[in-house]
Amino acid sequence: MFDVEQLDKKGVLRKRRKIPRSGKPALFKAVSGLIWMGLFVKFSSWYTVPFVLSDGYIQYNIIRR
């Protein structure tokens, strides 16, 4: 998948491996994961399991639910 054929100075065909850079996608995934974990910690105290299963939770609009 990452093999690239290239001619050297003598005209011999050599296979080299060209591995794509993956720093930016990995950083993006790490930052977005930290944001989701922060949101989970923030909102897990607001929406507990007993509260979500209660009748009062149904009274909220769909956006807040």
PDB file of N, CA, C, O and CB in Angstrom:
ATOM      1  N   MET A   1       0.829  -1.196   0.000  1.00  0.00           N
ATOM      2  CA  MET A   1       0.000   0.000   0.000  1.00  0.00           C
ATOM      3  C   MET A   1       0.867   1.251   0.000  1.00  0.00           C
ATOM      4  O   MET A   1       0.525   2.247  -0.637  1.00  0.00           O
ATOM      5  CB  MET A   1      -0.940   0.003   1.209  1.00  0.00           C
ATOM      6  N   PHE A   2       1.988   1.201   0.714  1.00  0.00           N
ATOM      7  CA  PHE A   2       2.834   2.386   0.805  1.00  0.00           C
ATOM      8  C   PHE A   2       4.097   2.264  -0.050  1.00  0.00           C
ATOM      9  O   PHE A   2       4.979   3.120   0.029  1.00  0.00           O
ATOM     10  CB  PHE A   2       3.216   2.636   2.252  1.00  0.00           C
ATOM     11  N   ASP A   3       4.194   1.205  -0.869  1.00  0.00           N
ATOM     12  CA  ASP A   3       5.380   1.015  -1.693  1.00  0.00           C
ATOM     13  C   ASP A   3       5.371   1.992  -2.857  1.00  0.00           C
ATOM     14  O   ASP A   3       4.358   2.164  -3.535  1.00  0.00           O
ATOM     15  CB  ASP A   3       5.460  -0.431  -2.207  1.00  0.00           C
ATOM     16  N   VAL A   4       6.522   2.634  -3.081  1.00  0.00           N
ATOM     17  CA  VAL A   4       6.694   3.572  -4.191  1.00  0.00           C
ATOM     18  C   VAL A   4       7.926   3.121  -4.960  1.00  0.00           C
ATOM     19  O   VAL A   4       9.005   2.982  -4.384  1.00  0.00           O
ATOM     20  CB  VAL A   4       6.836   5.068  -3.687  1.00  0.00           C
ATOM     21  N   GLU A   5       7.771   2.895  -6.243  1.00  0.00           N
ATOM     22  CA  GLU A   5       8.909   2.509  -7.067  1.00  0.00           C
ATOM     23  C   GLU A   5       9.610   3.760  -7.553  1.00  0.00           C
ATOM     24  O   GLU A   5       8.974   4.732  -7.962  1.00  0.00           O
ATOM     25  CB  GLU A   5       8.465   1.627  -8.260  1.00  0.00           C
ATOM     26  N   GLN A   6      10.969   3.720  -7.500  1.00  0.00           N
ATOM     27  CA  GLN A   6      11.734   4.900  -7.851  1.00  0.00           C
ATOM     28  C   GLN A   6      13.061   4.464  -8.464  1.00  0.00           C
ATOM     29  O   GLN A   6      13.664   3.490  -8.012  1.00  0.00           O
ATOM     30  CB  GLN A   6      11.962   5.805  -6.611  1.00  0.00           C
ATOM     31  N   LEU A   7      13.513   5.175  -9.484  1.00  0.00           N
ATOM     32  CA  LEU A   7      14.799   4.886 -10.100  1.00  0.00           C
ATOM     33  C   LEU A   7      15.908   5.561  -9.315  1.00  0.00           C
ATOM     34  O   LEU A   7      15.793   6.732  -8.952  1.00  0.00           O
ATOM     35  CB  LEU A   7      14.820   5.344 -11.567  1.00  0.00           C
ATOM     36  N   ASP A   8      16.989   4.826  -9.048  1.00  0.00           N
ATOM     37  CA  ASP A   8      18.128   5.454  -8.377  1.00  0.00           C
ATOM     38  C   ASP A   8      19.082   6.026  -9.425  1.00  0.00           C
ATOM     39  O   ASP A   8      18.740   6.050 -10.607  1.00  0.00           O
ATOM     40  CB  ASP A   8      18.868   4.434  -7.459  1.00  0.00           C
ATOM     41  N   LYS A   9      20.260   6.482  -9.024  1.00  0.00           N
ATOM     42  CA  LYS A   9      21.209   7.133  -9.938  1.00  0.00           C
ATOM     43  C   LYS A   9      21.735   6.190 -11.008  1.00  0.00           C
ATOM     44  O   LYS A   9      22.089   6.631 -12.102  1.00  0.00           O
ATOM     45  CB  LYS A   9      22.372   7.701  -9.157  1.00  0.00           C
ATOM     46  N   LYS A  10      21.789   4.908 -10.709  1.00  0.00           N
ATOM     47  CA  LYS A  10      22.309   3.928 -11.670  1.00  0.00           C
ATOM     48  C   LYS A  10      21.222   3.432 -12.626  1.00  0.00           C
ATOM     49  O   LYS A  10      21.525   2.663 -13.537  1.00  0.00           O
ATOM     50  CB  LYS A  10      22.924   2.741 -10.929  1.00  0.00           C
ATOM     51  N   GLY A  11      19.998   3.841 -12.448  1.00  0.00           N
ATOM     52  CA  GLY A  11      18.911   3.426 -13.311  1.00  0.00           C
ATOM     53  C   GLY A  11      18.229   2.151 -12.844  1.00  0.00           C
ATOM     54  O   GLY A  11      17.429   1.567 -13.575  1.00  0.00           O
ATOM     55  N   VAL A  12      18.542   1.720 -11.636  1.00  0.00           N
ATOM     56  CA  VAL A  12      17.943   0.508 -11.086  1.00  0.00           C
ATOM     57  C   VAL A  12      16.646   0.888 -10.376  1.00  0.00           C
ATOM     58  O   VAL A  12      16.581   1.863  -9.628  1.00  0.00           O
ATOM     59  CB  VAL A  12      18.927  -0.218 -10.107  1.00  0.00           C
ATOM     60  N   LEU A  13      15.624   0.089 -10.636  1.00  0.00           N
ATOM     61  CA  LEU A  13      14.328   0.342 -10.025  1.00  0.00           C
ATOM     62  C   LEU A  13      14.340  -0.144  -8.570  1.00  0.00           C
ATOM     63  O   LEU A  13      14.558  -1.329  -8.317  1.00  0.00           O
ATOM     64  CB  LEU A  13      13.198  -0.354 -10.830  1.00  0.00           C
ATOM     65  N   ARG A  14      14.115   0.737  -7.642  1.00  0.00           N
ATOM     66  CA  ARG A  14      14.118   0.403  -6.222  1.00  0.00           C
ATOM     67  C   ARG A  14      12.733   0.646  -5.644  1.00  0.00           C
ATOM     68  O   ARG A  14      12.004   1.535  -6.084  1.00  0.00           O
ATOM     69  CB  ARG A  14      15.181   1.229  -5.459  1.00  0.00           C
ATOM     70  N   LYS A  15      12.393  -0.147  -4.670  1.00  0.00           N
ATOM     71  CA  LYS A  15      11.123   0.063  -3.966  1.00  0.00           C
ATOM     72  C   LYS A  15      11.412   0.770  -2.657  1.00  0.00           C
ATOM     73  O   LYS A  15      12.261   0.335  -1.879  1.00  0.00           O
ATOM     74  CB  LYS A  15      10.375  -1.288  -3.716  1.00  0.00           C
ATOM     75  N   ARG A  16      10.721   1.834  -2.423  1.00  0.00           N
ATOM     76  CA  ARG A  16      10.830   2.568  -1.170  1.00  0.00           C
ATOM     77  C   ARG A  16       9.458   2.604  -0.534  1.00  0.00           C
ATOM     78  O   ARG A  16       8.438   2.486  -1.212  1.00  0.00           O
ATOM     79  CB  ARG A  16      11.389   4.006  -1.393  1.00  0.00           C
ATOM     80  N   ARG A  17       9.448   2.768   0.760  1.00  0.00           N
ATOM     81  CA  ARG A  17       8.177   2.874   1.469  1.00  0.00           C
ATOM     82  C   ARG A  17       7.935   4.330   1.825  1.00  0.00           C
ATOM     83  O   ARG A  17       8.786   4.995   2.415  1.00  0.00           O
ATOM     84  CB  ARG A  17       8.166   1.984   2.742  1.00  0.00           C
ATOM     85  N   LYS A  18       6.772   4.803   1.460  1.00  0.00           N
ATOM     86  CA  LYS A  18       6.382   6.175   1.794  1.00  0.00           C
ATOM     87  C   LYS A  18       5.168   6.080   2.708  1.00  0.00           C
ATOM     88  O   LYS A  18       4.060   5.788   2.258  1.00  0.00           O
ATOM     89  CB  LYS A  18       6.069   7.034   0.498  1.00  0.00           C
ATOM     90  N   ILE A  19       5.383   6.325   3.973  1.00  0.00           N
ATOM     91  CA  ILE A  19       4.317   6.237   4.969  1.00  0.00           C
ATOM     92  C   ILE A  19       3.705   7.625   5.125  1.00  0.00           C
ATOM     93  O   ILE A  19       4.439   8.596   5.311  1.00  0.00           O
ATOM     94  CB  ILE A  19       4.856   5.696   6.344  1.00  0.00           C
ATOM     95  N   PRO A  20       2.375   7.744   5.053  1.00  0.00           N
ATOM     96  CA  PRO A  20       1.742   9.071   5.154  1.00  0.00           C
ATOM     97  C   PRO A  20       1.896   9.661   6.554  1.00  0.00           C
ATOM     98  O   PRO A  20       2.014   8.941   7.546  1.00  0.00           O
ATOM     99  CB  PRO A  20       0.250   8.980   4.791  1.00  0.00           C
ATOM    100  N   ARG A  21       1.892  10.966   6.599  1.00  0.00           N
ATOM    101  CA  ARG A  21       1.972  11.660   7.886  1.00  0.00           C
ATOM    102  C   ARG A  21       0.619  11.552   8.584  1.00  0.00           C
ATOM    103  O   ARG A  21      -0.434  11.688   7.960  1.00  0.00           O
ATOM    104  CB  ARG A  21       2.386  13.161   7.698  1.00  0.00           C
ATOM    105  N   SER A  22       0.672  11.308   9.869  1.00  0.00           N
ATOM    106  CA  SER A  22      -0.589  11.119  10.583  1.00  0.00           C
ATOM    107  C   SER A  22      -0.658  11.952  11.860  1.00  0.00           C
ATOM    108  O   SER A  22      -1.467  11.660  12.741  1.00  0.00           O
ATOM    109  CB  SER A  22      -0.782   9.652  10.918  1.00  0.00           C
ATOM    110  N   GLY A  23       0.162  12.964  11.970  1.00  0.00           N
ATOM    111  CA  GLY A  23       0.182  13.789  13.180  1.00  0.00           C
ATOM    112  C   GLY A  23      -1.065  14.643  13.345  1.00  0.00           C
ATOM    113  O   GLY A  23      -1.651  14.684  14.427  1.00  0.00           O
ATOM    114  N   LYS A  24      -1.472  15.320  12.287  1.00  0.00           N
ATOM    115  CA  LYS A  24      -2.639  16.206  12.384  1.00  0.00           C
ATOM    116  C   LYS A  24      -3.935  15.435  12.640  1.00  0.00           C
ATOM    117  O   LYS A  24      -4.701  15.835  13.516  1.00  0.00           O
ATOM    118  CB  LYS A  24      -2.777  17.026  11.108  1.00  0.00           C
ATOM    119  N   PRO A  25      -4.214  14.346  11.915  1.00  0.00           N
ATOM    120  CA  PRO A  25      -5.439  13.599  12.224  1.00  0.00           C
ATOM    121  C   PRO A  25      -5.433  13.025  13.645  1.00  0.00           C
ATOM    122  O   PRO A  25      -6.470  12.996  14.308  1.00  0.00           O
ATOM    123  CB  PRO A  25      -5.623  12.470  11.218  1.00  0.00           C
ATOM    124  N   ALA A  26      -4.274  12.573  14.106  1.00  0.00           N
ATOM    125  CA  ALA A  26      -4.200  12.028  15.466  1.00  0.00           C
ATOM    126  C   ALA A  26      -4.426  13.121  16.498  1.00  0.00           C
ATOM    127  O   ALA A  26      -5.114  12.896  17.494  1.00  0.00           O
ATOM    128  CB  ALA A  26      -2.842  11.350  15.705  1.00  0.00           C
ATOM    129  N   LEU A  27      -3.862  14.292  16.278  1.00  0.00           N
ATOM    130  CA  LEU A  27      -4.071  15.411  17.198  1.00  0.00           C
ATOM    131  C   LEU A  27      -5.531  15.832  17.214  1.00  0.00           C
ATOM    132  O   LEU A  27      -6.081  16.120  18.277  1.00  0.00           O
ATOM    133  CB  LEU A  27      -3.185  16.599  16.811  1.00  0.00           C
ATOM    134  N   PHE A  28      -6.165  15.872  16.045  1.00  0.00           N
ATOM    135  CA  PHE A  28      -7.580  16.226  15.974  1.00  0.00           C
ATOM    136  C   PHE A  28      -8.440  15.232  16.749  1.00  0.00           C
ATOM    137  O   PHE A  28      -9.352  15.630  17.475  1.00  0.00           O
ATOM    138  CB  PHE A  28      -8.038  16.290  14.517  1.00  0.00           C
ATOM    139  N   LYS A  29      -8.154  13.942  16.598  1.00  0.00           N
ATOM    140  CA  LYS A  29      -8.913  12.918  17.317  1.00  0.00           C
ATOM    141  C   LYS A  29      -8.691  13.033  18.820  1.00  0.00           C
ATOM    142  O   LYS A  29      -9.633  12.871  19.596  1.00  0.00           O
ATOM    143  CB  LYS A  29      -8.518  11.515  16.832  1.00  0.00           C
ATOM    144  N   ALA A  30      -7.465  13.310  19.239  1.00  0.00           N
ATOM    145  CA  ALA A  30      -7.171  13.439  20.669  1.00  0.00           C
ATOM    146  C   ALA A  30      -7.890  14.645  21.275  1.00  0.00           C
ATOM    147  O   ALA A  30      -8.466  14.550  22.359  1.00  0.00           O
ATOM    148  CB  ALA A  30      -5.656  13.563  20.893  1.00  0.00           C
ATOM    149  N   VAL A  31      -7.855  15.766  20.580  1.00  0.00           N
ATOM    150  CA  VAL A  31      -8.515  16.978  21.097  1.00  0.00           C
ATOM    151  C   VAL A  31     -10.024  16.795  21.122  1.00  0.00           C
ATOM    152  O   VAL A  31     -10.675  17.178  22.094  1.00  0.00           O
ATOM    153  CB  VAL A  31      -8.146  18.210  20.240  1.00  0.00           C
ATOM    154  N   SER A  32     -10.590  16.217  20.071  1.00  0.00           N
ATOM    155  CA  SER A  32     -12.042  16.015  20.069  1.00  0.00           C
ATOM    156  C   SER A  32     -12.452  15.002  21.135  1.00  0.00           C
ATOM    157  O   SER A  32     -13.523  15.140  21.728  1.00  0.00           O
ATOM    158  CB  SER A  32     -12.518  15.543  18.682  1.00  0.00           C
ATOM    159  N   GLY A  33     -11.633  13.999  21.390  1.00  0.00           N
ATOM    160  CA  GLY A  33     -11.922  13.057  22.466  1.00  0.00           C
ATOM    161  C   GLY A  33     -11.909  13.720  23.830  1.00  0.00           C
ATOM    162  O   GLY A  33     -12.757  13.429  24.673  1.00  0.00           O
ATOM    163  N   LEU A  34     -10.953  14.608  24.053  1.00  0.00           N
ATOM    164  CA  LEU A  34     -10.907  15.338  25.323  1.00  0.00           C
ATOM    165  C   LEU A  34     -12.120  16.253  25.486  1.00  0.00           C
ATOM    166  O   LEU A  34     -12.643  16.399  26.591  1.00  0.00           O
ATOM    167  CB  LEU A  34      -9.617  16.160  25.417  1.00  0.00           C
ATOM    168  N   ILE A  35     -12.563  16.862  24.402  1.00  0.00           N
ATOM    169  CA  ILE A  35     -13.758  17.716  24.471  1.00  0.00           C
ATOM    170  C   ILE A  35     -14.983  16.880  24.825  1.00  0.00           C
ATOM    171  O   ILE A  35     -15.777  17.279  25.677  1.00  0.00           O
ATOM    172  CB  ILE A  35     -13.986  18.455  23.127  1.00  0.00           C
ATOM    173  N   TRP A  36     -15.147  15.717  24.177  1.00  0.00           N
ATOM    174  CA  TRP A  36     -16.289  14.856  24.483  1.00  0.00           C
ATOM    175  C   TRP A  36     -16.238  14.352  25.921  1.00  0.00           C
ATOM    176  O   TRP A  36     -17.276  14.250  26.574  1.00  0.00           O
ATOM    177  CB  TRP A  36     -16.333  13.673  23.519  1.00  0.00           C
ATOM    178  N   MET A  37     -15.045  14.035  26.423  1.00  0.00           N
ATOM    179  CA  MET A  37     -14.931  13.600  27.823  1.00  0.00           C
ATOM    180  C   MET A  37     -15.304  14.725  28.771  1.00  0.00           C
ATOM    181  O   MET A  37     -15.953  14.488  29.790  1.00  0.00           O
ATOM    182  CB  MET A  37     -13.507  13.111  28.126  1.00  0.00           C
ATOM    183  N   GLY A  38     -14.902  15.944  28.450  1.00  0.00           N
ATOM    184  CA  GLY A  38     -15.269  17.093  29.267  1.00  0.00           C
ATOM    185  C   GLY A  38     -16.770  17.327  29.277  1.00  0.00           C
ATOM    186  O   GLY A  38     -17.351  17.616  30.323  1.00  0.00           O
ATOM    187  N   LEU A  39     -17.399  17.203  28.114  1.00  0.00           N
ATOM    188  CA  LEU A  39     -18.851  17.359  28.046  1.00  0.00           C
ATOM    189  C   LEU A  39     -19.564  16.263  28.836  1.00  0.00           C
ATOM    190  O   LEU A  39     -20.577  16.521  29.487  1.00  0.00           O
ATOM    191  CB  LEU A  39     -19.319  17.344  26.587  1.00  0.00           C
ATOM    192  N   PHE A  40     -19.043  15.059  28.779  1.00  0.00           N
ATOM    193  CA  PHE A  40     -19.641  13.964  29.537  1.00  0.00           C
ATOM    194  C   PHE A  40     -19.552  14.233  31.040  1.00  0.00           C
ATOM    195  O   PHE A  40     -20.523  14.022  31.766  1.00  0.00           O
ATOM    196  CB  PHE A  40     -18.951  12.634  29.193  1.00  0.00           C
ATOM    197  N   VAL A  41     -18.408  14.690  31.499  1.00  0.00           N
ATOM    198  CA  VAL A  41     -18.249  14.983  32.924  1.00  0.00           C
ATOM    199  C   VAL A  41     -19.168  16.130  33.347  1.00  0.00           C
ATOM    200  O   VAL A  41     -19.753  16.091  34.429  1.00  0.00           O
ATOM    201  CB  VAL A  41     -16.781  15.332  33.241  1.00  0.00           C
ATOM    202  N   LYS A  42     -19.294  17.146  32.497  1.00  0.00           N
ATOM    203  CA  LYS A  42     -20.135  18.303  32.814  1.00  0.00           C
ATOM    204  C   LYS A  42     -21.614  17.925  32.894  1.00  0.00           C
ATOM    205  O   LYS A  42     -22.294  18.290  33.853  1.00  0.00           O
ATOM    206  CB  LYS A  42     -19.937  19.399  31.767  1.00  0.00           C
ATOM    207  N   PHE A  43     -22.114  17.199  31.901  1.00  0.00           N
ATOM    208  CA  PHE A  43     -23.545  16.922  31.821  1.00  0.00           C
ATOM    209  C   PHE A  43     -23.978  15.661  32.555  1.00  0.00           C
ATOM    210  O   PHE A  43     -25.176  15.455  32.751  1.00  0.00           O
ATOM    211  CB  PHE A  43     -23.947  16.814  30.397  1.00  0.00           C
ATOM    212  N   SER A  44     -23.054  14.824  32.962  1.00  0.00           N
ATOM    213  CA  SER A  44     -23.458  13.611  33.681  1.00  0.00           C
ATOM    214  C   SER A  44     -23.991  13.942  35.070  1.00  0.00           C
ATOM    215  O   SER A  44     -24.761  13.162  35.632  1.00  0.00           O
ATOM    216  CB  SER A  44     -22.280  12.640  33.794  1.00  0.00           C
ATOM    217  N   SER A  45     -23.602  15.068  35.628  1.00  0.00           N
ATOM    218  CA  SER A  45     -24.160  15.459  36.919  1.00  0.00           C
ATOM    219  C   SER A  45     -25.561  16.057  36.764  1.00  0.00           C
ATOM    220  O   SER A  45     -26.347  16.039  37.711  1.00  0.00           O
ATOM    221  CB  SER A  45     -23.234  16.462  37.612  1.00  0.00           C
ATOM    222  N   TRP A  46     -25.877  16.583  35.587  1.00  0.00           N
ATOM    223  CA  TRP A  46     -27.203  17.155  35.355  1.00  0.00           C
ATOM    224  C   TRP A  46     -28.227  16.079  35.023  1.00  0.00           C
ATOM    225  O   TRP A  46     -29.365  16.143  35.489  1.00  0.00           O
ATOM    226  CB  TRP A  46     -27.147  18.179  34.229  1.00  0.00           C
ATOM    227  N   TYR A  47     -27.839  15.101  34.231  1.00  0.00           N
ATOM    228  CA  TYR A  47     -28.760  14.083  33.746  1.00  0.00           C
ATOM    229  C   TYR A  47     -28.399  12.727  34.340  1.00  0.00           C
ATOM    230  O   TYR A  47     -27.716  11.920  33.708  1.00  0.00           O
ATOM    231  CB  TYR A  47     -28.743  14.022  32.207  1.00  0.00           C
ATOM    232  N   THR A  48     -28.856  12.492  35.536  1.00  0.00           N
ATOM    233  CA  THR A  48     -28.612  11.214  36.191  1.00  0.00           C
ATOM    234  C   THR A  48     -29.644  10.190  35.710  1.00  0.00           C
ATOM    235  O   THR A  48     -30.657  10.554  35.114  1.00  0.00           O
ATOM    236  CB  THR A  48     -28.664  11.368  37.737  1.00  0.00           C
ATOM    237  N   VAL A  49     -29.380   8.919  35.972  1.00  0.00           N
ATOM    238  CA  VAL A  49     -30.281   7.860  35.513  1.00  0.00           C
ATOM    239  C   VAL A  49     -31.664   7.979  36.153  1.00  0.00           C
ATOM    240  O   VAL A  49     -32.658   7.876  35.434  1.00  0.00           O
ATOM    241  CB  VAL A  49     -29.682   6.489  35.822  1.00  0.00           C
ATOM    242  N   PRO A  50     -31.780   8.190  37.462  1.00  0.00           N
ATOM    243  CA  PRO A  50     -33.131   8.344  38.028  1.00  0.00           C
ATOM    244  C   PRO A  50     -33.899   9.542  37.451  1.00  0.00           C
ATOM    245  O   PRO A  50     -35.114   9.477  37.268  1.00  0.00           O
ATOM    246  CB  PRO A  50     -33.037   8.492  39.536  1.00  0.00           C
ATOM    247  N   PHE A  51     -33.182  10.625  37.170  1.00  0.00           N
ATOM    248  CA  PHE A  51     -33.840  11.799  36.604  1.00  0.00           C
ATOM    249  C   PHE A  51     -34.346  11.517  35.186  1.00  0.00           C
ATOM    250  O   PHE A  51     -35.462  11.905  34.840  1.00  0.00           O
ATOM    251  CB  PHE A  51     -32.877  12.995  36.594  1.00  0.00           C
ATOM    252  N   VAL A  52     -33.544  10.854  34.377  1.00  0.00           N
ATOM    253  CA  VAL A  52     -33.946  10.564  32.996  1.00  0.00           C
ATOM    254  C   VAL A  52     -35.128   9.603  32.964  1.00  0.00           C
ATOM    255  O   VAL A  52     -35.950   9.675  32.051  1.00  0.00           O
ATOM    256  CB  VAL A  52     -32.769   9.977  32.204  1.00  0.00           C
ATOM    257  N   LEU A  53     -35.228   8.718  33.928  1.00  0.00           N
ATOM    258  CA  LEU A  53     -36.329   7.765  33.963  1.00  0.00           C
ATOM    259  C   LEU A  53     -37.585   8.322  34.637  1.00  0.00           C
ATOM    260  O   LEU A  53     -38.628   7.670  34.635  1.00  0.00           O
ATOM    261  CB  LEU A  53     -35.890   6.515  34.674  1.00  0.00           C
ATOM    262  N   SER A  54     -37.491   9.519  35.210  1.00  0.00           N
ATOM    263  CA  SER A  54     -38.650  10.096  35.892  1.00  0.00           C
ATOM    264  C   SER A  54     -39.600  10.774  34.902  1.00  0.00           C
ATOM    265  O   SER A  54     -39.259  10.974  33.736  1.00  0.00           O
ATOM    266  CB  SER A  54     -38.193  11.103  36.952  1.00  0.00           C
ATOM    267  N   ASP A  55     -40.792  11.121  35.384  1.00  0.00           N
ATOM    268  CA  ASP A  55     -41.790  11.794  34.543  1.00  0.00           C
ATOM    269  C   ASP A  55     -41.432  13.249  34.285  1.00  0.00           C
ATOM    270  O   ASP A  55     -41.881  13.820  33.291  1.00  0.00           O
ATOM    271  CB  ASP A  55     -43.162  11.716  35.193  1.00  0.00           C
ATOM    272  N   GLY A  56     -40.652  13.850  35.133  1.00  0.00           N
ATOM    273  CA  GLY A  56     -40.262  15.244  34.946  1.00  0.00           C
ATOM    274  C   GLY A  56     -39.374  15.454  33.731  1.00  0.00           C
ATOM    275  O   GLY A  56     -39.364  16.534  33.139  1.00  0.00           O
ATOM    276  N   TYR A  57     -38.648  14.447  33.372  1.00  0.00           N
ATOM    277  CA  TYR A  57     -37.759  14.550  32.207  1.00  0.00           C
ATOM    278  C   TYR A  57     -38.553  14.663  30.910  1.00  0.00           C
ATOM    279  O   TYR A  57     -38.113  15.329  29.973  1.00  0.00           O
ATOM    280  CB  TYR A  57     -36.823  13.335  32.141  1.00  0.00           C
ATOM    281  N   ILE A  58     -39.697  14.033  30.847  1.00  0.00           N
ATOM    282  CA  ILE A  58     -40.533  14.073  29.645  1.00  0.00           C
ATOM    283  C   ILE A  58     -41.069  15.489  29.409  1.00  0.00           C
ATOM    284  O   ILE A  58     -41.365  15.849  28.270  1.00  0.00           O
ATOM    285  CB  ILE A  58     -41.705  13.071  29.767  1.00  0.00           C
ATOM    286  N   GLN A  59     -41.193  16.277  30.441  1.00  0.00           N
ATOM    287  CA  GLN A  59     -41.738  17.628  30.340  1.00  0.00           C
ATOM    288  C   GLN A  59     -40.805  18.590  29.584  1.00  0.00           C
ATOM    289  O   GLN A  59     -41.261  19.609  29.063  1.00  0.00           O
ATOM    290  CB  GLN A  59     -42.013  18.170  31.732  1.00  0.00           C
ATOM    291  N   TYR A  60     -39.502  18.270  29.523  1.00  0.00           N
ATOM    292  CA  TYR A  60     -38.551  19.138  28.830  1.00  0.00           C
ATOM    293  C   TYR A  60     -38.748  19.064  27.323  1.00  0.00           C
ATOM    294  O   TYR A  60     -39.254  18.072  26.796  1.00  0.00           O
ATOM    295  CB  TYR A  60     -37.112  18.757  29.193  1.00  0.00           C
ATOM    296  N   ASN A  61     -38.337  20.141  26.632  1.00  0.00           N
ATOM    297  CA  ASN A  61     -38.450  20.123  25.165  1.00  0.00           C
ATOM    298  C   ASN A  61     -37.376  19.197  24.576  1.00  0.00           C
ATOM    299  O   ASN A  61     -36.472  18.752  25.284  1.00  0.00           O
ATOM    300  CB  ASN A  61     -38.310  21.570  24.579  1.00  0.00           C
ATOM    301  N   ILE A  62     -37.484  18.922  23.305  1.00  0.00           N
ATOM    302  CA  ILE A  62     -36.624  17.918  22.664  1.00  0.00           C
ATOM    303  C   ILE A  62     -35.156  18.384  22.630  1.00  0.00           C
ATOM    304  O   ILE A  62     -34.255  17.547  22.682  1.00  0.00           O
ATOM    305  CB  ILE A  62     -37.124  17.628  21.225  1.00  0.00           C
ATOM    306  N   ILE A  63     -34.904  19.654  22.547  1.00  0.00           N
ATOM    307  CA  ILE A  63     -33.526  20.164  22.499  1.00  0.00           C
ATOM    308  C   ILE A  63     -32.837  19.936  23.834  1.00  0.00           C
ATOM    309  O   ILE A  63     -31.677  19.525  23.876  1.00  0.00           O
ATOM    310  CB  ILE A  63     -33.505  21.669  22.137  1.00  0.00           C
ATOM    311  N   ARG A  64     -33.542  20.199  24.920  1.00  0.00           N
ATOM    312  CA  ARG A  64     -32.922  20.009  26.242  1.00  0.00           C
ATOM    313  C   ARG A  64     -32.782  18.539  26.586  1.00  0.00           C
ATOM    314  O   ARG A  64     -31.853  18.157  27.297  1.00  0.00           O
ATOM    315  CB  ARG A  64     -33.740  20.713  27.322  1.00  0.00           C
ATOM    316  N   ARG A  65     -33.685  17.713  26.095  1.00  0.00           N
ATOM    317  CA  ARG A  65     -33.554  16.275  26.332  1.00  0.00           C
ATOM    318  C   ARG A  65     -32.359  15.756  25.598  1.00  0.00           C
ATOM    319  O   ARG A  65     -32.066  14.562  25.663  1.00  0.00           O
ATOM    320  CB  ARG A  65     -34.812  15.518  25.902  1.00  0.00           C
TER     321      ARG A  65
END
